[in-house]
Amino acid sequence: MIKVLIIVFVLLSLLAGGDRTAKSLMTTAINVTIFAVLIELIYLGFNIVFTTTIAVILITATTVFYQNENNIKTVSAFISVVIVLVLSSFFIAFIITHAHLQGFGIVGDVKIQPSNGYEEDIGINMKLVQVAVFIVILIGGLIDTAVAICSGTYEIIRHNPNANRSEIIESGMNIGCKILSSNVNTLFFIFAGEFMIMCISFLKFYSWGTLINSKDFTQELIAIMISAIGTVVIIPISSYVASRFMFHRNVAD
C-alpha cells in the first residue's frame, strides 16, 4: 500500500508541476537518504554532534541550492538558516536538559522496557540524540521562511533600487509576519493530527493533567514550540542578512 501511495503521489506531482516538481521530488529523496544515513551512523556509534552537523548542513544546502539554484537569494537564506541553527542548538540543549526530555516515553503503542524484550540502555547518549531530533524537526520551517523572506526582499530591492537599508529590513520583516501565522498553523496541525488518537485512548484511563505531563506528549509539544520559536527568530535574521547581501548591489545580475 505504501508503494502504491508513493507512485500515485509522484505521478500526480509530475503531472501538476512538471520539471519543477521533479526537482522537488529529487530533493526530498536526497534528504531522506541523508537522514537515513544519519540514523545509521548514530546507531554505529559515530559522534552524534559531528554527524548531525554534517547532515543538517547537507540537508539545508540540498534544499536551498539544489531546489532553488545558487544565487544571492539562496546564499542569504542558507546563511540565515545556519545562524539560527547554531543559536537554536544551545537553546535546545538547555531545554532538553532541564525538562528531562531525553530517552523513551512511557506512553505509546510499544513500550520500551525489559519486560517487552527491549533494552532501555542502548549505549547511545540519548540527550544528544534528542537534540538532533529537535534540530531536524526545526529545519523545514526555517528553510521555508528564510527562502520566502530572502526572495521577497530580492524582489523589493529589484523594483525599488533607491530603498534604504532600514526600509529593506522592514519589508523583509513584513513578509515574514505575513507567512508566520500560516507556518505556525501548519506546525500545530501536524502535532494535533499525530497525537489525536493517542489523546483519545489516553483519556480513557487518565486525566488531561496526566496527559499533558506525560513524556510523549511533552516531547512532541516542546519540539513543535521550538520549531515555532525558530520560525519567528529567523524572520529578523533573514531580513538583516538579505539586506546586508543585497543592499547597494545590482540584484538583477
C-alpha positions, -999 to 999 in steps of 0.1 A, spaced: 0 0 0 28 24 8 44 18 -26 11 25 -43 7 58 -25 42 68 -33 36 60 -70 3 79 -70 19 109 -53 49 110 -77 27 107 -108 3 134 -96 31 157 -86 48 154 -120 15 159 -138 8 190 -118 43 206 -116 64 192 -144 102 197 -142 100 220 -112 81 193 -92 106 166 -104 134 187 -89 115 190 -56 109 152 -55 146 146 -61 154 170 -33 131 151 -10 147 118 -20 182 131 -13 172 145 21 155 112 31 188 94 21 208 118 42 185 113 72 187 75 68 225 77 67 225 99 98 204 73 117 227 45 106 259 64 117 244 73 151 235 36 155 270 25 146 284 48 173 297 78 153 299 111 171 264 124 173 273 161 172 296 158 142 273 136 121 242 157 129 260 189 120 271 175 86 237 160 79 219 193 88 243 213 65 238 188 37 200 188 40 199 227 41 223 230 12 204 205 -9 170 221 -2 182 257 -7 207 254 -35 197 223 -55 160 230 -54 162 268 -57 195 272 -75 226 291 -64 221 329 -63 222 358 -39 187 349 -26 197 313 -17 230 323 -3 213 347 21 187 321 31 214 295 37 234 318 59 203 328 78 193 292 85 228 283 97 229 312 121 195 302 136 205 266 138 237 274 157 218 296 182 190 271 185 213 242 193 223 258 226 187 267 234 175 231 225 202 215 247 192 237 276 155 229 273 161 191 269 185 190 299 162 209 323 129 194 310 144 158 310 131 151 276 158 126 266 150 89 264 119 69 255 84 78 265 62 57 286 31 61 265 26 46 231 18 15 211 52 -1 220 66 4 255 104 4 256 110 -17 287 128 -50 296 95 -69 302 87 -64 265 121 -76 253 136 -41 247 167 -27 263 163 8 278 201 14 278 212 11 242 247 26 247 240 59 230 238 94 246 201 99 243 203 136 253 224 143 222 200 122 201 171 142 213 189 174 204 195 160 170 158 151 167 147 186 176 171 202 152 159 180 123 123 189 131 133 226 131 150 226 97 119 226 75 102 257 89 135 276 89 143 269 53 108 278 40 107 310 60 142 321 51 138 314 13 104 333 13 119 363 31 151 365 10 132 360 -23 107 387 -13 135 411 -2 152 405 -36 121 415 -55 116 445 -33 151 458 -39 149 450 -77 117 471 -80 128 498 -55 166 503 -60 165 535 -41 152 520 -9 174 525 21 187 498 45 160 502 72 132 501 46 146 469 32 148 453 66 113 464 75 100 450 42 116 417 50 100 417 85 66 424 69 70 394 46 79 372 75 50 383 96 26 376 68 37 340 64 42 334 102 6 325 110 5 300 82 37 283 93 26 282 130 -8 267 120 9 241 99 31 231 129 1 229 152 -20 207 129 10 184 124 11 179 162 -27 177 166 -30 151 138 -2 130 151 -14 128 187 -52 128 183 -55 90 186 -31 89 215 -50 116 233 -84 98 229 -70 65 241 -50 80 269 -80 100 283 -99 67 288 -77 60 318 -61 93 328 -70 130 332 -59 159 309 -34 169 335 -17 135 334 -17 136 296 -1 170 294 26 159 318 33 126 300 67 124 284 54 115 249 31 145 248 57 169 263 84 158 239 63 165 208 47 196 221 81 212 230 95 202 197 67 220 179 70 250 201 108 252 194 100 250 157 76 278 160 101 299 180 127 292 154 103 303 126 99 336 145 136 342 152 146 336 116 124 365 104 146 394 116 178 374 110 168 367 73 157 402 68 190 416 81 212 391 62 193 396 30 196 434 33 233 430 41 240 410 10 216 428 -14 219 464 -4 238 486 -29 242 456 -52 226 451 -86 203 422 -77 192 420 -113 226 405 -123 
